[in-house]
Amino acid sequence: MAKKVVASLQSASKDFAKVIKMTKSPKTGAYTFKESIVPSDNVKEFLAKK
């Protein structure tokens, strides 16, 4: 499936990036991952959000 996502992102007119953010749960201490596809301009904003 990853190959399809990359292929579809390259054919689009805008530049997009797949971003994976790791956060630690305060309750259990386990790490969770949040995946998102955002425009290249908004990558830093996405990672700065909590």
Secondary structure, 3 states (H helix, E strand, C coil): CHHHHHHHHHHCCCCEEEEEEEEECCCCCCEEEEEEEEEHHHHHHHHHCC
